[in-house]
Amino acid sequence: MKRAAAALCVLAAFTTSASAQSVTDFLKAATARWNAPTEPFTILGNIHYVGTNGLSSFLITTPEGNILIDTGLPEANPQIKANIAKLGFKVSDIKFLLNTHAHLDHTGGLADLKQETGAQMIAGERDKPLLEGGYYPGREDEKVLGFPAVKVDRTVKDGDTVTLGGTTLTAHATPGHSPGCTSWSWTVADGNATRSVLLFCSASVALNRLVGKPTHPGIVDDYRKTFAWAKSQSPDILLAPHPEMYDMHEKRKNIASGAPNPFIRAGEFAAFAARLEKAFDEALAKQTAALSSGK
């Protein structure tokens, strides 16, 4: 999990004290990494990775059509579409577009794909205004953080489900990283076994303001609720919006016919969530101290 720890360090560096210029510089550096191409592959059963080298996008295939969860930056859409085709599927078969959270690096291609496919756009109810406005909360005027607005057809709350072709995904409200941050869980067949899958939205602080003028009302309580919920979860398979969060690249190297699937890793989510909570506590203390000192 060294890559995941490194990712947390990078995200922690961009606290609310980051200037507009530093955010711009960070995004310029990150864009090349996020948009770098990678080959699509099947994770397990009907779960396929069709994203870029640095941003996850998942295609769940069913007999009645397919579900796409998250996109990347707008310019990555041709790559996502090509990856879907490389695996032998059609973009036109996408029936549902799901989102984990309304940040530009996971929403940039949603509007284009919705227009092309006519798919139903589904997201956490508290992220609806962000998706339809194309902005980062609390930083509405920072155009560099904006993305193409997309109409949300259906919002979900904790416990709501999305079903297609025999696959049912359950929405979990895991706010903090964004107001409507939504994690998704479902099951997948693994031979004679059934594996539980959790696509965890995120709980990093990143650009969020936790004190003073918070990014969104109740943000600290939101994070606390998410960390408490995380302690009750023990999925067989962890997925996330950034590949480094779940060691995707290392795991895919070890996929081999007849061998145990490397994405099945007991205890991985608990350890990851614990690191996120520690990073959150440190960021909260740092921001609180800076506010008290007037910095």
C-alpha positions in Angstrom: 0.0 0.0 0.0 3.0 2.3 -0.5 1.3 4.0 -3.4 -1.8 4.7 -1.4 0.2 6.3 1.4 2.1 8.4 -1.2 -1.2 9.6 -2.6 -2.4 10.7 0.8 0.7 12.7 1.2 0.2 14.5 -2.1 -3.4 15.3 -1.3 -2.6 16.5 2.2 -0.2 19.0 0.7 -3.1 20.8 -0.9 -5.0 22.1 2.1 -7.2 25.2 2.1 -4.2 27.5 2.3 -3.3 26.6 -1.3 -3.4 29.6 -3.5 -5.2 29.7 -6.9 -1.8 29.6 -8.6 -0.7 26.6 -6.6 -3.9 24.8 -7.4 -3.4 25.6 -11.1 0.2 24.3 -11.0 -0.9 21.2 -9.2 -3.6 20.4 -11.8 -1.2 21.0 -14.6 1.3 18.5 -13.2 -1.5 16.0 -12.3 -3.2 16.2 -15.7 -0.4 14.5 -17.5 -0.4 11.7 -15.0 -4.1 11.4 -14.8 -4.6 11.3 -18.6 -1.8 8.9 -19.3 -3.2 5.9 -21.1 -3.5 2.3 -19.8 -4.9 -0.8 -21.2 -8.4 -1.8 -20.0 -8.9 -5.1 -18.3 -11.4 -7.3 -16.4 -11.1 -7.1 -12.6 -13.4 -10.0 -11.9 -16.6 -11.3 -13.5 -18.6 -8.4 -15.0 -16.4 -5.7 -13.5 -14.1 -4.0 -16.0 -11.5 -1.2 -15.7 -11.9 1.3 -18.6 -10.2 4.4 -17.1 -6.9 6.1 -17.6 -3.6 5.4 -15.9 -4.5 7.9 -13.1 -8.3 8.0 -12.9 -10.6 5.1 -12.4 -13.6 4.4 -14.5 -15.5 1.1 -14.1 -17.8 -0.6 -16.5 -20.2 -3.2 -15.1 -21.7 -5.3 -17.8 -25.1 -7.0 -17.7 -27.4 -8.8 -20.2 -29.7 -5.8 -20.2 -27.1 -3.1 -20.7 -24.1 -1.6 -18.9 -23.3 0.7 -16.0 -20.4 3.1 -16.1 -19.2 4.6 -12.8 -17.1 7.8 -13.0 -15.2 9.3 -15.9 -12.0 11.3 -15.9 -11.1 14.8 -17.2 -13.1 15.8 -20.3 -10.2 15.1 -22.7 -10.0 11.5 -21.4 -13.4 10.5 -22.8 -12.0 9.3 -26.2 -9.7 7.0 -24.3 -12.5 5.7 -22.1 -14.7 5.0 -25.1 -11.8 3.2 -26.9 -11.1 1.1 -23.8 -14.8 0.0 -23.7 -14.5 -1.0 -27.4 -11.2 -2.8 -26.8 -13.0 -5.1 -24.3 -15.7 -5.9 -26.9 -18.4 -3.7 -25.5 -20.4 -0.8 -26.9 -20.6 2.7 -25.5 -24.2 2.8 -26.8 -25.1 0.0 -24.3 -24.5 2.2 -21.3 -27.8 2.6 -19.5 -26.7 4.2 -16.3 -24.0 6.7 -15.5 -23.1 6.7 -11.8 -20.8 9.1 -10.0 -18.9 8.8 -6.7 -18.3 12.5 -6.2 -18.6 15.8 -8.1 -15.0 16.8 -8.6 -13.6 17.6 -12.0 -11.3 14.6 -12.2 -14.2 12.1 -11.9 -17.0 14.0 -13.7 -15.4 15.7 -16.7 -16.8 13.2 -19.3 -20.3 12.6 -17.9 -22.1 15.3 -19.9 -20.6 14.1 -23.2 -21.4 10.4 -22.4 -24.9 11.3 -21.3 -25.6 13.2 -24.5 -24.1 10.3 -26.6 -25.8 7.4 -24.9 -29.0 8.9 -23.4 -28.0 7.0 -20.2 -29.6 8.0 -16.9 -27.3 10.1 -14.7 -27.4 9.0 -11.0 -25.5 10.7 -8.1 -25.7 11.5 -4.4 -28.5 14.0 -3.7 -26.2 16.6 -2.1 -23.9 16.6 -5.1 -26.7 17.3 -7.6 -26.2 21.1 -7.5 -22.4 20.7 -8.0 -22.9 18.4 -11.0 -25.5 20.6 -12.6 -23.5 23.7 -11.9 -20.1 22.3 -12.8 -18.2 23.7 -9.8 -16.2 22.8 -6.7 -18.1 23.8 -3.5 -16.7 26.9 -1.8 -14.5 27.6 -4.9 -17.2 28.4 -7.4 -15.2 31.2 -9.0 -12.1 29.1 -9.6 -12.7 28.1 -13.2 -9.7 25.8 -13.1 -11.7 23.5 -10.9 -14.8 23.6 -13.1 -16.1 20.9 -15.4 -18.9 20.5 -18.0 -22.3 20.6 -16.1 -24.5 17.5 -16.4 -28.2 17.1 -15.6 -28.8 14.6 -12.9 -31.8 12.4 -13.6 -31.9 10.6 -10.3 -30.4 11.3 -6.9 -29.7 8.6 -4.3 -29.6 8.6 -0.5 -28.0 6.1 1.8 -29.4 2.6 1.2 -31.0 3.3 -2.3 -30.3 0.8 -5.0 -29.7 0.7 -8.7 -30.5 -2.5 -10.5 -29.8 -3.6 -14.1 -29.7 -7.1 -15.6 -29.4 -9.0 -12.3 -26.8 -6.7 -10.8 -27.8 -4.5 -7.9 -25.6 -1.7 -6.5 -26.3 -0.1 -3.2 -25.6 3.5 -2.5 -23.8 4.5 0.7 -23.8 8.2 1.8 -20.1 8.8 2.7 -19.9 12.6 2.8 -16.9 14.8 3.6 -14.7 14.7 0.5 -17.8 16.2 -1.2 -21.2 16.9 0.3 -22.8 14.0 -1.6 -19.9 11.7 -1.8 -21.4 8.3 -2.5 -19.8 4.9 -2.2 -21.3 1.9 -4.0 -21.4 -1.8 -3.0 -22.5 -4.9 -4.8 -21.5 -8.6 -5.3 -19.8 -10.4 -8.1 -19.5 -14.1 -8.9 -16.0 -15.7 -8.5 -16.4 -19.3 -9.6 -18.6 -20.9 -7.0 -18.0 -18.0 -4.5 -19.7 -14.6 -4.2 -17.4 -11.7 -3.5 -18.5 -8.4 -1.9 -17.2 -5.2 -3.7 -16.9 -1.7 -2.3 -16.2 1.3 -4.5 -15.3 3.8 -1.9 -15.9 7.4 -2.8 -13.0 9.0 -0.9 -12.3 10.7 2.5 -9.2 12.7 1.8 -9.2 16.4 2.7 -7.5 17.6 -0.5 -8.7 21.2 -1.2 -11.4 21.2 1.5 -11.6 23.8 4.2 -12.5 22.2 7.5 -12.6 25.3 9.8 -13.3 29.0 9.5 -15.3 29.1 6.3 -15.8 25.4 5.6 -16.1 24.1 2.1 -19.6 23.0 2.9 -21.7 23.2 6.1 -21.1 20.4 8.6 -18.1 19.1 6.8 -16.2 17.9 9.9 -19.3 15.9 11.1 -19.6 14.5 7.6 -16.1 13.1 7.7 -16.6 11.7 11.2 -19.8 9.9 10.1 -18.0 8.4 7.1 -15.1 7.2 9.2 -17.5 5.6 11.7 -19.4 3.9 8.8 -16.1 2.6 7.4 -15.4 0.7 10.5 -18.4 -1.5 9.9 -17.4 -2.5 6.4 -15.2 -5.4 5.4 -15.5 -5.9 1.6 -13.6 -8.6 -0.2 -12.7 -6.2 -3.0 -11.8 -2.5 -2.6 -12.1 -0.2 -5.6 -11.7 3.6 -5.6 -11.6 6.7 -7.9 -7.8 6.8 -8.0 -5.9 3.6 -8.9 -3.1 4.2 -6.3 -5.8 4.1 -3.6 -6.2 0.4 -4.1 -2.9 -0.6 -5.7 -4.6 -1.3 -9.0 -1.5 -1.4 -11.1 0.4 -3.8 -8.9 -2.7 -6.1 -8.6 -3.3 -6.2 -12.3 0.2 -7.5 -12.9 -0.6 -10.5 -10.8 -3.8 -11.5 -12.5 -3.3 -15.1 -13.8 -5.5 -17.8 -15.0 -6.2 -20.3 -12.3 -4.5 -18.2 -9.6 -6.4 -16.4 -6.7 -7.6 -13.0 -7.9 -5.2 -10.3 -6.4 -8.1 -7.8 -6.1 -9.5 -10.0 -3.3 -7.6 -8.8 -0.2 -9.1 -9.2 3.3 -8.7 -6.2 5.6 -7.5 -3.8 2.8 -10.3 -1.3 3.3 -10.0 -1.2 7.1 -6.3 -0.3 6.8 -7.0 2.3 4.1 -9.8 4.0 6.0 -7.6 4.1 9.1 -4.9 5.9 7.2 -7.4 8.4 5.8 -8.8 9.1 9.3 -5.3 9.8 10.6 -4.6 12.1 7.7 -7.9 13.9 8.3 -7.2 14.4 12.0 -3.8 15.8 11.1 -5.3 18.2 8.5 -8.0 19.3 11.0 -5.4 20.1 13.6 -3.2 22.0 11.1 -6.1 24.0 9.8 -7.3 24.8 13.3 -3.9 25.9 14.4 -3.5 28.1 11.3 -6.9 29.7 11.9 -6.0 30.4 15.5 -2.7 32.0 14.6 -4.3 34.1 11.8 -2.2 32.5 9.1 
